[in-house]
Amino acid sequence: MKTKYQTYLDSTVVLISALMFLFVVSNQNLPSGVFYVLCVLSLVVWGANRKNIQSDPAACLNQYKTLFILCAVNLLAVLVSKIAHQHLSGSEIEKAARFSVGLPLLVLGMKYIPVEKLKHCLWGVYAAVLYAFAYVVYLAWPDFVRPDTSDVYNAVGYGVITLLLSSITLYSIGVPLTGKARLEKTAKIIIGLIGMAGFLLTQTRTGLLVLPVYLLLGILLAWKDKSRAKIVIGYFASIAVIFALLFSMPMVQNRVELAKNEFLHCTQVDPIANTSICIRLQLWNTAIDIWQRNPLTGTGSNGQFSKELQNHSVPKGLASQTTANDFGEPHNDYLQALSSFGPLGVLGLLFLYFAPAWIFVKRLVQSNQLAIRSFAAMGAAVCLGFATYGMTELMFRGMRTLSFYTFMVAVFLLLSATKKGNPLPCEQN
């Protein structure tokens, strides 16, 4: 039985967790600070509960020991590169530590919050989706041109986060939060579809790349007892229908056609043209060139990229002067890790995505409990979504997005771990 103080702490963490989702789509500065608040509160919750609950206090951390070790490679890569270059300053160490240290820290305390309470942080997801839709419509109205969301994120970042939260909303249909199941399911479907509409209004091509992944997770969640043949047929049929609908929209057609034309012009006519696609190719070529000159440990700093653009890429004809003046990163998480921290940096990034993704996918496929599979689908969507987004966009440009990613991984790890009859996230038989 928990004391009033312990219950108050649990409720505070759940409330702030819900607000974290909302802050990510509404404010540039709050998410980073809120992440640290959650880390501190997690320690407080751990201290308040560890002596009162009859379970091994290290059991939950031991359960994820391999995950935490793999995720520490990200921080190790940064430290190795910086030591090799004798340059320990910069924000990269703190950013890497937010995941490598922050993830076990959040799990350490939040494992004591009962799942029936922790799951209510999903209210923040629904609020965030509705806010994002209203914000995008407000900016796009009345001509519905591509909205300038730069006060919070660029259009790509804002669009794909809106898409992710909308998908989480739809996956949560099987997770009851109220006593009115039918009304709740209807509301979640409506909110999820509203969020999808908001994503489309951002005219973000990157999000189209991850739709097959989110669709597959949804089918695996909904069709647990179907045969593999039916799942495969249903999956490809659904992809065909969805993309047929998408490409029937002039807005989507125009964006895809523009991307194709810009790519062809860049590869066949002018390799340093100042167009969206060509600038990305210039930045990617620059990142590869940097790695070729620093094959083991990269440059040791993300901030070195802009100097490399000016000093090497422009003279070599890899990038235009406009690109060098206006951009300071490669628009790709993998290539930033490669150019800044070498192959070990890429390995650390892959573990950051796919080590937790493996756990989520396994739970989604193996569990027979709808709630656990729903939370596992949400976690898999986070990891696989960011892994896909990072191929064409620098998602981890700042502290707040990595903090948000770490927070979501921790929450969905705990929510998807509970077994029937166990009130706490990591008490498994």
N, C-alpha and C positions, 0 to 999 in steps of 0.2 A: 504494500500500500504506500503510495507516494504522499509526501507531506505537501502542504499548501505551497511552500517555497519551491519544491521540485516541480509541482504542477505549473506554477507561474513561470518558471524558467522554460519548461517545455512549450507552453503557449507563446511565450515571447519569441522563441526560435522559430516556431511555425509561422507566426505573423510576419516576422522579418523575412523569412524565406519566401512567403507569398509576395511581399513587397519587392523582393529582389527581381522577380519576373517582370513586374510592372515598371520598375526603375530602368531596366535595361532598354525598354522601348520608349522611354520618356525623358531620360536625363543622361548627360554625358559623364557627370562626375560622381553621382551617388553609388553606382554599382561597385566600384572599386573599394570605396570606404565601407560599404555594407558587407562586403566579403570579409574584411578584417573584423568587423563587429561579430559576424557569425563564427569566425574562428575563435575569437575570445569567448563568446557565449558557449561554444562547444566545449572549451576547456572548463568553464564554470559548471556546465551540466555534468560533465564527467566527474568533476570533484564532488558535486552534490549527490551523485547517484552511485558511485562505484562501491561504496561500503554497504549500501542498503540492499543491493540486489544480489541474490545468491547465484552468481554465475561467474565464470572465469573472466576477469576483466580484460584479459588479453585474447579471448577467444575470437572476437570479431576481427581484430587486427591480424591474428594468425590465419584466419580464413582467407584474408586478402593479401597475405604476405608476398606471394609471387607477383601479384598485381602491383603492389607498392614498390617492389624491387625493380620491376620493369619500367615503371613510371619514373623512377629516380634516374634512369639513363638520360632523360631530358636535361636534368640539372647537371649531371656528370659531364655531358657533352659541352655545355656552356662553360663549366669550370675548367675543363681540359683545354679548350680553345683559348680561353682568356689567360690561363697560366702559360700556355705556349707562346702567346704574344706579349706576355708580361703586361697585361692591361686588364686589371680587375675592376675598373670603374664602369659605369653604365648601368642601365636598368635591366639588362638581360638576366642577371642572376636572380633579382627579385621576381621577375616574371616567371622564370623557370621554377623557382621555389614555390610560387603560388599553387602550382599543380603538384609538384613532387612532394612538397611538405604539407600543403593545404589540404590535399585529398585525405591522407590518413588522419589529419587533425580534425577535419569535419566528421569523418566516420567515427572517430574516437568518442566524441560527445553525443552526436545525433543518434547513435545506436541505442541510447537509453530512452529515446522518445517513442512512445507507443505508436505503432503504424497507423492505428485508427485515428490518431491525432496528427501525425506527420503528413498523412496524405491530403490533409486540408490545405496544404500549401498550393495545391492545384487551383484554388480559387484565384491565386495570383496570375496563373497562366491565362485563365478566361478573361480576367480584367485586362491583361496585357494585350490579348488578341483584339478585344473590342477597342481599346485605346489606339492600337496601331492602325486599325481600319479607319477609325474616325480621323486620325492624324493625317493619313495618306489622302483620304477623300478631301479633307480641308485644304491640303496643299495643292491637290490636282484640280480642284473645282475652279471654274466651271468648264474649262476646255479639256480637262483630263489629259494634260501633257504630263510627261514624266515628272513626278514631284521631287523637289529638292529637300531631302530629309537630312541635310548635312548638319543641322543643329544637334542631331542625336547620332546618326550614322550616315555614311554615304548611302546612296539608293540601293546598291547591291547588298551591303551588310544589313540594312533595315529590311529589305525584301526577304532575304533568306532566313533571318531570325523570325520574321512574321510567319513564314511558311513552316518553320520548325515548330513554333508554338501552336500553330493551327493543327498540325499533324498530331501533336501531343494531345490536344483537345479531343480530336476524333478517337485516338487510341484509348482515351479515358472513359469512353462510353460504358465500359464494363466495370468501372470503379465507382460505386455509389457513394455520394457524399451527403445525401439527404434521404428522407424517408419517402420521397415522391419519385420513384424510379422512372416512370414513363415520362413525366414532365422534364426530369433531369436529362434523360437521354435525348429528348427532342431539343432541349436548349443547347446541349453540347454539339449536336449535329449542326444546328443553325449557326452557332458561334464559330465552329470549325470552318464551315463554308464561307462565312463572312470574312474570316481571316484569309482564306484562299483568294477571295476576291481582292482583298487588300494587297496581297502579294502580287497578283496580276497587275494591279494599278501601278506598282513600282517599276514594271517593265524590266524585270531582272532576268536576264538569260541564264545566269548561273543556277538559279533555282530549278530550271527545267531539267538540268542534269541529274538532280537528286530525286526527282519525282518517281522514277522506276524503283529506287531503293525504298522510299516511303510506302509506295504501293505494295511492294513485296512484303514489307513488315506488316502492313495492314491485312493482307491476305493470309499470312501465316498466323496472325492473331485471330482472325475471324473463322478460318477454316482449319481448325486444329485437327478435326477428325476426318477430313477429306483425304482421298488418296493422292499420292504424288502427281499422278497423271492429271487429275482434276485441278490440282493447284497450279501446275505448269500451264495447262490450257487456259484456266481462268486468269492467270497472271498476264499472259501475252494478249489475250482477248481484251483485258482491261486496259493494258497499255495502248493497244490499237485504238480503242474507243476514246480514251482520255486525250491522246495526242491528236486524234482526228478532230476532236472538239476544240482543242487549243489552237491548232493550225487553221481552224475555220475563222478565228478571230483576227481581224485586220491588224490589231495592235501587236499580236504575237508574230504574225506573218512578216510585218514590217521590220521588227527587231531582228528576227532570224535572217531575213534577206539582207539587211544592212550588215550583219556580222559576216555573212558569206562574201559579200562584195568587198568589204574592207579587208578580209583575209586574202582574197585573190589579188587585190590591188597591191597589198603589202608584199606578197610572195612573188608576184610576177612583174610588177611595175616599179614601185618605190618602197624599198625596205625600211625607210625611216619616215614614212608618212605619219602625220600627226592625227591619226584616227584612233578610236578606242581599241580596236583589235590590234592594230599595228604597234601602238604604244606598248601593249602587253607583250607582244613578241619581242620588241626591243628590250624591255625590262628582263624578260626571260633569257634572252641571249646574253645580256650583261651578267646575269647571275651565273650562268654556265661558264662564261669567260672568267669571272672572278674565281670560281671553284677550280678551273683548270690551272690557274696561276697559284692557287692555294689549296692543293688537293687533299691535304690531311686534316687541317684544322680550320679552314676558312679564314676569314679576316679577323675573327674574334669579336666582332661588333656589328650589330645591325646598322648602326649609324655610319659605317664606312661605305655603305652602298652608294650614297649620293656622291661621295668623293670619287669612287671608282667610275661612276657614270661620266663625270666631268673630265677626269684625268685619262681614262682609257677608252671608254665606249665611244665617246664623240670623236676623238681622233681616229679610231679604228673604223668608223662608219657603222658601228653597231646600234647607235642611238642618235637621235636628232638633238640639237641644242635645246629645243623646247622641252623634250622629254627629260633631259638632264636638269633643266631649271625647275620643272614642275613636279618631278617625282623623286622620291627618295627610298623606294622599296620595290621589290620585284613583283608585287601583285600576285604572289603565290607563296603559301606557307612552306611548301616543300623546298622550293628554290631558295627561299630566305634562309632556311635551316642549313641547306647545303653550302651556300655562299658565305654564311656567317660562321658556321661551326663545323663544316665538313660532313663526311658520311656518318659520323657518330651522331651529329645533330639530326640528320634525317632519320636515323634509327630511333632516336629518342622521340621524335615526333610521331613515327609510326606506332611505337608502343603507347604513346599518349592516346592515340585514336583506337587502336585495334586490341590492346590488352583488355580494356573494359568492354569493348564491343563484343569480344569473344564470350565474356561472361553473360552479357545481356542476351545475345543470340541463343546461347545454350539454354538459358532459363526460358526463353520464349518458346523454343522447340520442345523442351523436355517436360516442363511443368504442366500439370493438369488443372491448376487453379487459374481461373480467368483473371483475377486481380493481379496475381504475380506475373502472368504473361503480359498483361496490359502495361504494367510498370516496366517490364523488360523491353517491350516494344518501344516505350518512350526513351529508355536509356540507349537502346540501339540506334534510334533515330538521331539522338544527340551526337553520338560518336561517329556514326557513318555519315551523317549529314555534314558535320564539320570536316570530316576527311574528304568529302566530295567538294564542298565549298572551297576548301583550301587549295584546290588545283587551279582555280582561276581568280581567286580573291585572297587578299591577306587578311584572314579572319582574326588572327592573333596580333593585329597591329598594335593594340594597346593593352594595358593591364586589365581593363574591365571585362573584355570578352573572354580572356583566358580565365579570369575569376568566375565568370558566369558559367563557363564550360565545366570548370572544376566543381562548382556548386551543384550543377545538375547531375553530373556523374555520381557524386556522393549521395545525393538524395535518392536517385533511382536505383543505385546499388542497394541501399538499405530497404527501400520500399519493395523491391523485387526479391528480397532474400527471405522474407518471413514465410514460415510454414504454418499451416492450420494449427491453432491451439497455442501458438507462441505469440505473446503480445509485443515482444521487442524484435527489432529488425534482424539481429544476428543470433538469436537463440534457436539454433536448429538441432534437430535430433540426429 
